[in-house]
Amino acid sequence: MAQNEDLAKRRKRLLYQANHRGTQESDLVIGGFARAHLDDFGADDLDRFEALISLTDADLMDWISGRTEPPEHLRGPILDLMIDFKNKMLNN
């Protein structure tokens, strides 16, 4: 039970951080992604997401938008999911 409570607290904190990035575009994309996916993430996925959102908005949005390629060590399922989310936003 305590682990589930800890995950809920982490999700809430990460959701807040994702929604308060500093630019409207980042808030919409990263915050929208967090609202859509954080509830499905376990501890490992939350770790990966937290590592990504600890980076600068400029870099993260460049990678999500496809303006530049992310470094190899940051590539993975969470960043891929964020890129897919951004692409679906553009197509709606």
Secondary structure as a PSIPRED ss2 file (coil, helix, strand):
# PSIPRED VFORMAT (PSIPRED V4.0)

   1 M C   1.000  0.000  0.000
   2 A H   0.000  1.000  0.000
   3 Q H   0.000  1.000  0.000
   4 N H   0.000  1.000  0.000
   5 E H   0.000  1.000  0.000
   6 D H   0.000  1.000  0.000
   7 L H   0.000  1.000  0.000
   8 A H   0.000  1.000  0.000
   9 K H   0.000  1.000  0.000
  10 R H   0.000  1.000  0.000
  11 R H   0.000  1.000  0.000
  12 K H   0.000  1.000  0.000
  13 R H   0.000  1.000  0.000
  14 L H   0.000  1.000  0.000
  15 L H   0.000  1.000  0.000
  16 Y H   0.000  1.000  0.000
  17 Q H   0.000  1.000  0.000
  18 A H   0.000  1.000  0.000
  19 N H   0.000  1.000  0.000
  20 H C   1.000  0.000  0.000
  21 R C   1.000  0.000  0.000
  22 G C   1.000  0.000  0.000
  23 T C   1.000  0.000  0.000
  24 Q H   0.000  1.000  0.000
  25 E H   0.000  1.000  0.000
  26 S H   0.000  1.000  0.000
  27 D H   0.000  1.000  0.000
  28 L H   0.000  1.000  0.000
  29 V H   0.000  1.000  0.000
  30 I H   0.000  1.000  0.000
  31 G H   0.000  1.000  0.000
  32 G H   0.000  1.000  0.000
  33 F H   0.000  1.000  0.000
  34 A H   0.000  1.000  0.000
  35 R H   0.000  1.000  0.000
  36 A H   0.000  1.000  0.000
  37 H H   0.000  1.000  0.000
  38 L H   0.000  1.000  0.000
  39 D H   0.000  1.000  0.000
  40 D H   0.000  1.000  0.000
  41 F C   1.000  0.000  0.000
  42 G C   1.000  0.000  0.000
  43 A H   0.000  1.000  0.000
  44 D H   0.000  1.000  0.000
  45 D H   0.000  1.000  0.000
  46 L H   0.000  1.000  0.000
  47 D H   0.000  1.000  0.000
  48 R H   0.000  1.000  0.000
  49 F H   0.000  1.000  0.000
  50 E H   0.000  1.000  0.000
  51 A H   0.000  1.000  0.000
  52 L H   0.000  1.000  0.000
  53 I H   0.000  1.000  0.000
  54 S C   1.000  0.000  0.000
  55 L C   1.000  0.000  0.000
  56 T C   1.000  0.000  0.000
  57 D H   0.000  1.000  0.000
  58 A H   0.000  1.000  0.000
  59 D H   0.000  1.000  0.000
  60 L H   0.000  1.000  0.000
  61 M H   0.000  1.000  0.000
  62 D H   0.000  1.000  0.000
  63 W H   0.000  1.000  0.000
  64 I H   0.000  1.000  0.000
  65 S H   0.000  1.000  0.000
  66 G C   1.000  0.000  0.000
  67 R C   1.000  0.000  0.000
  68 T C   1.000  0.000  0.000
  69 E C   1.000  0.000  0.000
  70 P C   1.000  0.000  0.000
  71 P C   1.000  0.000  0.000
  72 E H   0.000  1.000  0.000
  73 H H   0.000  1.000  0.000
  74 L H   0.000  1.000  0.000
  75 R C   1.000  0.000  0.000
  76 G C   1.000  0.000  0.000
  77 P H   0.000  1.000  0.000
  78 I H   0.000  1.000  0.000
  79 L H   0.000  1.000  0.000
  80 D H   0.000  1.000  0.000
  81 L H   0.000  1.000  0.000
  82 M H   0.000  1.000  0.000
  83 I H   0.000  1.000  0.000
  84 D H   0.000  1.000  0.000
  85 F H   0.000  1.000  0.000
  86 K H   0.000  1.000  0.000
  87 N H   0.000  1.000  0.000
  88 K H   0.000  1.000  0.000
  89 M H   0.000  1.000  0.000
  90 L H   0.000  1.000  0.000
  91 N H   0.000  1.000  0.000
  92 N C   1.000  0.000  0.000
